[in-house]
C-alpha cells in the first residue's frame, strides 16, 4: 500500500472544505449586486477564480486517485467536485443576469434620450 502524501489527511480535507464553503458563501453573497448591475468585474472575476481553484483541487484529487493515495484523493476530490458544481452554474447565471441588467439600462437610456429629444423639439416650436 502506498504511503499518503499528507500525514494528516482529514485535517487538510477539512481545511479545504471550509475554504471552498467560505468562498462559495461569499460568491452567493456577491449575487446581491448582480440584479443592480454593479461590480460586474469583481463578481465575475471572483467566479472565474472559484472555478479555476475548484478544478485545480479536483485535478489534484484525480492525480492522487491515479497514484493510489489512500484518502488523499477524497480530501482533494470532494471539495473540488463540490466547488465546480457550485461555482460553474452560478457563474453562468450571474453572467446572464448581468446581460439582462445591461439591456434594462440601455433600454432606459434610450427611452430617456428619445423623450428628452422629443420634449426639446416641442418646446422649440
C-alpha positions in Angstrom: 0.0 0.0 0.0 1.2 3.5 -0.8 2.1 5.9 1.9 -0.1 9.0 1.8 1.4 12.2 0.5 0.0 14.1 3.5 0.3 12.9 7.1 -2.9 14.4 8.4 -5.3 13.8 5.5 -8.6 14.7 7.3 -7.3 18.0 8.6 -6.3 19.0 5.1 -9.7 17.9 3.8 -11.5 19.8 6.5 -9.5 23.0 5.8 -10.0 22.7 2.0 -13.7 22.0 2.5 -14.0 25.0 4.8 -12.2 27.3 2.4 -14.4 26.2 -0.5 -17.5 26.6 1.6 -16.5 30.1 2.6 -15.6 31.1 -1.0 -19.0 29.7 -2.2 -20.9 31.6 0.5 -19.1 34.8 -0.4 -19.8 34.3 -4.1 -23.5 33.8 -3.2 -23.4 37.0 -1.1 -22.0 38.9 -4.0 -25.0 37.9 -6.0 -26.9 40.8 -4.4 -25.0 43.1 -6.6 -25.9 41.3 -9.8 -29.5 42.5 -10.3 -28.4 46.0 -9.9 -25.7 45.6 -12.5 -23.0 46.7 -10.1 -19.4 45.4 -9.5 -19.5 43.2 -12.7 -15.7 42.7 -12.9 -15.4 41.8 -9.2 -18.3 39.3 -9.2 -17.4 37.6 -12.5 -13.7 37.7 -11.8 -14.3 36.1 -8.4 -16.5 33.4 -10.1 -13.7 32.6 -12.5 -11.2 32.4 -9.6 -13.5 30.0 -7.8 -14.0 27.8 -10.9 -10.2 27.6 -11.6 -9.4 26.9 -7.9 -12.1 24.1 -7.8 -10.8 22.5 -10.9 -7.2 22.7 -9.7 -8.2 21.0 -6.4 -10.2 18.4 -8.4 -7.2 17.6 -10.7 -5.0 17.1 -7.6 -7.7 14.7 -6.3 -7.8 12.8 -9.6 -4.0 12.6 -9.7 -3.9 11.3 -6.1 -6.5 8.7 -7.1 -4.5 7.5 -10.1 -1.4 7.2 -7.9 -3.4 5.1 -5.4 -3.2 7.6 -2.5 -5.5 6.3 0.3 -7.8 9.1 1.5 -5.8 11.9 -0.2 -7.8 11.7 -3.4 -11.0 12.0 -1.3 -9.9 15.1 0.7 -9.0 16.9 -2.6 -11.6 15.4 -4.9 -14.7 16.1 -2.8 -14.1 19.8 -2.3 -13.0 20.1 -5.9 -16.2 18.5 -7.2 -18.4 20.4 -4.9 -16.7 23.7 -5.8 -17.0 23.0 -9.5 -20.7 22.1 -9.2 -21.4 25.2 -7.1 -19.3 27.9 -8.9 -19.8 27.0 -12.5 -23.6 27.2 -12.9 -23.9 30.2 -10.6 -21.2 32.0 -12.6 -23.2 31.5 -15.8 -26.4 32.5 -14.1 -24.7 35.7 -12.8 -23.3 36.4 -16.3 -26.8 36.0 -17.7 -28.3 38.4 -15.1 -25.6 41.0 -15.8 -26.6 40.9 -19.5 -30.2 41.4 -18.6 -29.3 44.3 -16.3 -27.2 45.9 -19.1 -30.1 45.5 -21.5 -32.5 47.2 -19.0 -30.0 50.0 -18.5 -29.6 50.6 -22.3 -33.4 50.5 -22.8 -33.9 53.0 -20.1 -31.2 55.3 -21.5 -32.8 55.0 -25.0 -36.2 56.0 -23.6 -34.7 58.8 -21.6 -32.7 60.3 -24.5 -35.6 60.0 -27.0 -38.0 61.5 -24.6 -35.7 64.5 -24.0 -35.2 64.9 -27.7 -39.0 65.0 -28.4 -39.5 67.4 -25.5 -36.9 69.7 -26.9 -38.5 69.7 -30.3 -41.9 70.5 -28.9 -40.5 73.4 -26.8 -38.7 74.8 -29.8 -42.0 75.2 -31.8 
